[in-house]
Amino acid sequence: MLSERISLLNPSPTLALTAKVAELRKYGEDIISFGAGEPDFGTPGPICEAGIQAIRDGHTRYTASAGIPELRSAIADKLVKENGVTVAPEQVIVSAGAKQSVFNALMTLCNPGDEVILIAPYWMTYRDQIALAEATPVVVQTAVETGYVPSLDDLRAAISPKTKAIIINSPSNPSGAVLPREKLKEIAALAIRHGFHVVSDEIYEKLTYGAEHISIASLGSEIAERTVTINGVSKAFAMTGWRIGYAAASLPIAKGMSALQDQVTSNPASISQYAALAALKMPFEPVRAMVEEFECRRELILGELAKIPEVRCAKPGGAFYVFPDVRAHLSGRTDLELAAYLLEEHKVACVPGSVFEGDGHLRLTYALDRHQIVEGVRRISEGLQSLT
Ligand SMILES: Cc1ncc(COP(=O)(O)O)c(C=O)c1O
């Protein structure tokens, strides 16, 4: 009855986990959830005020499909000043979240049968969106030992005449890995030599802890031409519900994405666009305080996890996730079964690593308060140790 395209889609496991946690809590269960993929902070006051003011000012109608000119200009300015990516406002398309921006990019770049390289562990949405674009994912595996950074040989081996694009996501969801400049240079050189595109999802850009975030499109005009740089306000400004993301690309690609968006959603919410404009123009201080808090929590959660025997965890350079390797504790179980066991028996929710093609791991967010982090990891520890 349904299209083949729709039957290819996997229900979002993180949303399913959130629903399960909500149901258990409804029955009075005390659950600690490491599942969320969003900051636990409120949107800063001035941004909310800008949204309210936009309503008062009557900005409640359709806007240009690709976004209001002021916002596209502010994004182009930001990309030039903060990221060294030279773009004009016409090259910027504002969408309903970075998720839509990634989808627009893949639909604009890929023909049926094209291949898209994914670096595992990866945000699972990429796989489903590649399927919707009727392209094929080609997965490059990475490991805890190398901090989830892909090797040049593995990247080379993934390239074929059908390669249309690579998706990079630095800092990464779920591993928190930040790709160093040298690795980005290697990827850029491969893209130029073999003639494929880079879709660079930089949504966690502002959430880095000592590691340097580099936009691959800043590495030269040749790679800039081939790159779709994606970012948004969801994570940096605690604005997940406002739904504003953006993409910047060469003019032909930007025009293609805009034409697609014209026919699918038109503009993202007008009110949110004004709020996003305020976010990009406001002082960085409230964001810095949030990042500092995340950094303290990162230390805390790593310290707590280190107390569990045989759990290995790379130190993430960014985002708000840790991705411990729990293979030593599986004793024949899958990570899906392990996560179900931890939730049912020990009242702690984690996302199983296989969701991200990182089997044998768990993804834990540290976007929750310190007390819950300590208690949650204690429950995981208890759960794992009672299995072995
Ligand atoms: C890697 C990555 N990209 C994009 C998004 C989606 O961002 P947005 O809320 O702007 O759609 C997420 C959200 O979890 C993410 O983890």
The ligand as a Gaussian input file, in Angstrom:
#p B3LYP/6-31G(d) Opt

LIG

0 1
 C       24.434000      15.774000      13.533000
 C       23.131000      16.466000      13.563000
 N       22.776000      17.237000      12.518000
 C       21.611000      17.886000      12.495000
 C       20.718000      17.777000      13.553000
 C       19.386000      18.465000      13.467000
 O       19.449000      19.784000      13.765000
 P       18.156000      20.692000      13.607000
 O       17.462000      20.694000      14.930000
 O       18.701000      22.038000      13.248000
 O       17.320000      20.110000      12.529000
 C       21.039000      16.996000      14.659000
 C       20.090000      16.840000      15.775000
 O       20.171000      15.973000      16.601000
 C       22.276000      16.329000      14.667000
 O       22.652000      15.572000      15.705000

